[in-house]
């Protein structure tokens, strides 16, 4: 997930951020206004993290968002009959 998408739809993502980092207040999230650097700074303060750890947590969260976006309907599943033929039993 790229940060431009998050900042571009901040009202949606701020709720997800608040779910993940519950110590951040609505006022703080409003002040962050989709700016990644501000979020990192707030994470440092709220959770007593080093900048490196705050960045790491945010990167991991972004990475997980990218995985969650994967739509299972995009998978191509074979019919049961076709699958049986592929495993040598058919």
Secondary structure as the mmCIF struct_conf table of DSSP 4:
data_model
#
loop_
_struct_conf.conf_type_id
_struct_conf.id
_struct_conf.beg_label_comp_id
_struct_conf.beg_label_asym_id
_struct_conf.beg_label_seq_id
_struct_conf.end_label_comp_id
_struct_conf.end_label_asym_id
_struct_conf.end_label_seq_id
HELX_RH_AL_P HELX_RH_AL_P1 UNK A 3 UNK A 8
TURN_TY1_P TURN_TY1_P1 UNK A 9 UNK A 9
HELX_RH_AL_P HELX_RH_AL_P2 UNK A 10 UNK A 20
BEND BEND1 UNK A 21 UNK A 21
TURN_TY1_P TURN_TY1_P2 UNK A 22 UNK A 23
BEND BEND2 UNK A 24 UNK A 24
HELX_RH_AL_P HELX_RH_AL_P3 UNK A 26 UNK A 32
TURN_TY1_P TURN_TY1_P3 UNK A 33 UNK A 34
HELX_RH_AL_P HELX_RH_AL_P4 UNK A 36 UNK A 47
TURN_TY1_P TURN_TY1_P4 UNK A 48 UNK A 48
HELX_RH_AL_P HELX_RH_AL_P5 UNK A 51 UNK A 68
TURN_TY1_P TURN_TY1_P5 UNK A 69 UNK A 69
HELX_RH_3T_P HELX_RH_3T_P1 UNK A 72 UNK A 74
BEND BEND3 UNK A 75 UNK A 75
HELX_RH_AL_P HELX_RH_AL_P6 UNK A 80 UNK A 86
TURN_TY1_P TURN_TY1_P6 UNK A 87 UNK A 88
#
